[in-house]
Amino acid sequence: MKTNTALRRMRQGLPAIGAGATLGSPFAAELLTLAGFDYVMVDVQHGNWDDEAILLAFQLINLGSATPMIRVPQNDFYAIGRALDRGALGIVVPMVNSVAEAEAVARACRYPPRGGRSFGPFATSLYGSDYATSVDGELFVAVQIESKEAAEQAEAILSVDGIDGCWVGPEDLARSLGADVSTPAGLAARERAIAGVLHACRNTGKIPGIACGLDARDRIAQGFLYIRAGADQSFINASAAETLKLNRSVSS
């Protein structure tokens, strides 16, 4: 059974710094693992992925040291099972707004008797014959806290057995709060909600995560451990813009 090195880091209190793969390109996902990220998250919710590309991406990610993870499009028992059967060792489920919804996530992710996941042999071919008996300790299950409702119930949601941590979605959370983060008051309202989620993680012993970019160092300093520090699309955009800027300055 492959060791989830990103999860091991987080259990030791060290940040796991990862990247999102949104373009639908397995080869872009491979480049991210070769860059040295602790995990690469195949983003099916907001990315351009089909089933064959997801499978190839996980295979290529596994060629390096990164942990293959996925964000599924919705809290669906069968979608979660298919993602795990393809080899994801970390899973993020969006828009989990209640204890009941968190319980549904845990049930879909964990084999009986802890949950209700159906066994399929495909992951065994990827990770070895001990997959079914060993994966529970190597699988990172995170729910997204990205609404006012979820933030207010964060401690109860995170107390659900089978949930390892959360991933805060700052943009959706701000919109749900009605907080305009371009204003000091709106920014403060969002940050209070985020601090409350972080406090809930500490109270429950669960792993706090957040989507970020240039503010990744600040979020790590706050205590967040599950860090997505950007994505293939944003890295290309930033590098391309900087390259063009440098070369335009020579010719002007």
C-alpha positions as CSV (number, residue, x, y, z in Angstrom):
1,M,0.0,0.0,0.0
2,K,1.4,3.4,-1.0
3,T,2.1,5.7,1.9
4,N,0.1,9.0,1.8
5,T,3.2,11.2,2.5
6,A,1.1,14.4,2.4
7,L,-1.2,13.0,5.1
8,R,1.8,11.9,7.1
9,R,3.2,15.4,7.1
10,M,-0.1,16.9,8.2
11,R,-0.4,14.4,11.0
12,Q,3.0,15.5,12.2
13,G,1.8,19.1,12.2
14,L,3.7,20.1,9.1
15,P,2.0,21.8,6.1
16,A,1.3,19.7,3.0
17,I,1.7,22.2,0.1
18,G,-0.1,21.1,-3.0
19,A,-1.3,22.2,-6.4
20,G,-4.5,21.9,-8.3
21,A,-4.8,20.4,-11.7
22,T,-7.7,22.0,-13.6
23,L,-6.7,21.9,-17.3
24,G,-7.7,18.3,-17.8
25,S,-4.1,17.5,-18.8
26,P,-2.5,14.4,-17.2
27,F,0.9,15.7,-18.3
28,A,0.4,19.0,-16.6
29,A,-0.4,17.1,-13.5
30,E,2.8,15.1,-13.9
31,L,4.8,18.4,-14.2
32,L,3.3,19.5,-10.9
33,T,4.4,16.3,-9.1
34,L,7.9,16.7,-10.6
35,A,8.0,20.2,-9.3
36,G,8.0,18.7,-5.8
37,F,4.5,19.5,-4.5
38,D,3.4,17.3,-1.6
39,Y,0.1,16.5,-3.4
40,V,-1.6,17.2,-6.7
41,M,-5.4,17.6,-6.6
42,V,-7.3,16.7,-9.8
43,D,-10.1,19.3,-9.7
44,V,-13.1,17.7,-11.3
45,Q,-15.5,20.3,-9.8
46,H,-14.0,23.3,-11.6
47,G,-11.7,21.6,-14.1
48,N,-11.9,20.1,-17.5
49,W,-11.5,16.3,-16.7
50,D,-12.9,13.1,-18.2
51,D,-12.6,9.6,-16.7
52,E,-9.7,8.4,-18.8
53,A,-7.7,11.6,-18.2
54,I,-8.3,11.3,-14.4
55,L,-6.9,7.7,-14.4
56,L,-3.9,8.7,-16.4
57,A,-3.2,11.7,-14.2
58,F,-3.2,9.5,-11.1
59,Q,-0.8,7.1,-12.7
60,L,1.6,9.9,-13.7
61,I,1.3,11.6,-10.3
62,N,2.3,8.3,-8.7
63,L,5.5,8.2,-10.7
64,G,6.7,11.0,-8.5
65,S,6.5,11.5,-4.7
66,A,3.3,13.6,-4.7
67,T,0.0,12.1,-3.3
68,P,-2.8,11.9,-5.9
69,M,-5.9,13.7,-4.7
70,I,-9.2,14.8,-6.2
71,R,-12.0,17.2,-5.7
72,V,-15.2,15.6,-6.9
73,P,-18.0,17.6,-8.4
74,Q,-20.6,16.9,-5.7
75,N,-21.4,14.9,-2.6
76,D,-22.5,11.8,-4.4
77,F,-21.9,8.2,-3.2
78,Y,-21.1,6.8,-6.6
79,A,-19.0,9.7,-7.8
80,I,-16.9,9.5,-4.6
81,G,-16.5,5.7,-5.0
82,R,-15.4,6.0,-8.6
83,A,-12.8,8.6,-7.7
84,L,-11.4,6.4,-5.0
85,D,-11.4,3.3,-7.2
86,R,-9.3,5.2,-9.7
87,G,-6.6,5.7,-7.1
88,A,-7.2,9.0,-5.2
89,L,-5.6,8.9,-1.7
90,G,-7.1,12.2,-0.8
91,I,-10.6,13.5,-1.6
92,V,-12.3,16.9,-1.2
93,V,-16.0,17.1,-1.3
94,P,-17.6,20.5,-2.0
95,M,-20.5,22.3,-0.3
96,V,-20.8,20.2,2.8
97,N,-23.2,22.2,4.9
98,S,-24.5,19.9,7.6
99,V,-23.6,17.0,9.8
100,A,-25.9,14.7,7.7
101,E,-24.0,15.7,4.6
102,A,-20.6,15.1,6.3
103,E,-21.9,11.7,7.4
104,A,-22.8,10.9,3.8
105,V,-19.2,11.8,2.7
106,A,-17.7,9.5,5.4
107,R,-20.0,6.6,4.4
108,A,-19.0,6.9,0.8
109,C,-15.3,7.0,1.5
110,R,-14.9,4.3,4.2
111,Y,-15.2,0.6,3.8
112,P,-17.5,-1.4,6.1
113,P,-17.9,-1.5,9.0
114,R,-16.8,2.1,9.3
115,G,-18.7,3.2,6.2
116,G,-20.5,1.8,3.2
117,R,-18.0,2.0,0.3
118,S,-18.4,-0.7,-2.3
119,F,-15.2,-2.8,-3.0
120,G,-13.8,-2.8,-6.5
121,P,-10.6,-4.5,-7.5
122,F,-9.1,-1.7,-9.6
123,A,-7.4,0.2,-6.8
124,T,-5.9,-3.1,-5.6
125,S,-4.1,-3.3,-9.0
126,L,-2.6,0.1,-8.4
127,Y,-1.6,-0.2,-4.7
128,G,-1.3,-3.8,-3.9
129,S,-3.3,-6.7,-2.4
130,D,-3.5,-5.1,1.0
131,Y,-5.3,-2.0,-0.3
132,A,-8.7,-2.8,1.1
133,T,-7.3,-3.5,4.6
134,S,-4.8,-0.7,4.6
135,V,-6.3,2.3,2.7
136,D,-8.4,3.6,5.7
137,G,-5.2,4.8,7.4
138,E,-3.8,6.3,4.2
139,L,-6.9,8.1,2.9
140,F,-7.4,11.8,3.6
141,V,-11.1,12.8,3.6
142,A,-11.8,16.6,3.6
143,V,-15.1,18.4,3.4
144,Q,-15.3,21.9,2.0
145,I,-16.5,24.6,4.4
146,E,-17.6,27.4,2.0
147,S,-20.9,28.7,3.3
148,K,-22.2,30.6,6.2
149,E,-24.3,27.6,7.2
150,A,-21.2,25.3,7.2
151,A,-19.0,27.8,9.0
152,E,-21.6,28.1,11.8
153,Q,-21.7,24.3,12.2
154,A,-18.0,23.6,11.5
155,E,-17.3,21.9,14.8
156,A,-20.2,19.6,14.6
157,I,-19.4,18.8,10.9
158,L,-15.7,18.1,11.8
159,S,-16.7,15.9,14.7
160,V,-18.1,13.3,12.3
161,D,-16.1,10.0,12.3
162,G,-14.4,9.3,9.0
163,I,-13.8,13.0,8.3
164,D,-10.1,13.9,8.6
165,G,-10.2,17.6,7.9
166,C,-11.7,20.5,5.9
167,W,-10.8,22.8,3.1
168,V,-12.1,26.3,3.4
169,G,-13.2,28.0,0.2
170,P,-12.6,31.7,0.9
171,E,-14.3,33.1,-2.2
172,D,-17.6,31.2,-1.8
173,L,-17.6,31.7,1.9
174,A,-17.3,35.5,1.5
175,R,-20.2,35.4,-1.0
176,S,-22.3,33.4,1.3
177,L,-21.6,35.8,4.2
178,G,-22.5,38.7,1.9
179,A,-19.0,40.1,2.7
180,D,-17.4,42.4,0.1
181,V,-13.7,41.6,0.7
182,S,-12.7,44.7,-1.2
183,T,-13.8,46.6,1.9
184,P,-12.1,46.4,5.4
185,A,-15.4,45.4,7.0
186,G,-16.1,42.6,4.5
187,L,-12.6,41.3,4.7
188,A,-12.8,41.2,8.5
189,A,-16.1,39.4,8.4
190,R,-14.7,36.7,6.1
191,E,-11.5,36.3,8.2
192,R,-13.6,36.0,11.4
193,A,-15.5,33.1,9.8
194,I,-12.2,31.5,8.7
195,A,-10.7,31.9,12.2
196,G,-13.8,30.1,13.5
197,V,-13.3,27.2,11.2
198,L,-9.6,27.0,12.3
199,H,-10.7,27.0,15.9
200,A,-13.2,24.2,15.2
201,C,-10.4,22.1,13.7
202,R,-8.3,22.6,16.8
203,N,-11.1,21.6,19.1
204,T,-11.9,18.4,17.1
205,G,-8.3,17.5,16.3
206,K,-9.0,17.6,12.5
207,I,-6.7,19.0,9.8
208,P,-7.4,22.6,8.7
209,G,-7.1,23.3,5.0
210,I,-7.7,26.3,2.7
211,A,-7.5,27.3,-0.9
212,C,-4.9,30.1,-1.4
213,G,-2.3,31.5,-3.7
214,L,0.1,34.3,-3.0
215,D,-1.2,34.3,0.6
216,A,-0.1,30.7,1.3
217,R,2.6,31.7,3.7
218,D,0.2,33.8,5.7
219,R,-2.3,30.9,5.9
220,I,0.5,28.5,7.0
221,A,1.4,31.0,9.7
222,Q,-2.2,31.0,10.9
223,G,-2.0,27.2,11.4
224,F,-3.5,25.8,8.2
225,L,-1.9,22.5,7.1
226,Y,-3.7,21.4,3.9
227,I,-2.6,24.1,1.5
228,R,-3.4,24.4,-2.2
229,A,-0.9,27.1,-3.3
230,G,-2.2,27.5,-6.8
231,A,-3.1,25.5,-9.9
232,D,-1.7,24.6,-13.3
233,Q,-3.8,27.3,-15.0
234,S,-2.8,30.1,-12.6
235,F,0.9,29.1,-12.8
236,I,0.8,29.3,-16.6
237,N,-1.0,32.6,-16.5
238,A,1.4,34.1,-14.1
239,S,4.6,32.8,-15.8
240,A,3.4,33.8,-19.3
241,A,2.4,37.3,-18.2
242,E,5.8,37.8,-16.4
243,T,7.7,36.4,-19.4
244,L,5.9,38.7,-21.8
245,K,6.4,41.7,-19.4
246,L,10.2,41.1,-19.2
247,N,10.6,40.8,-23.0
248,R,8.3,43.8,-23.7
249,S,10.5,45.9,-21.5
250,V,13.5,45.2,-23.6
251,S,11.9,46.1,-26.9
252,S,10.2,49.3,-25.6
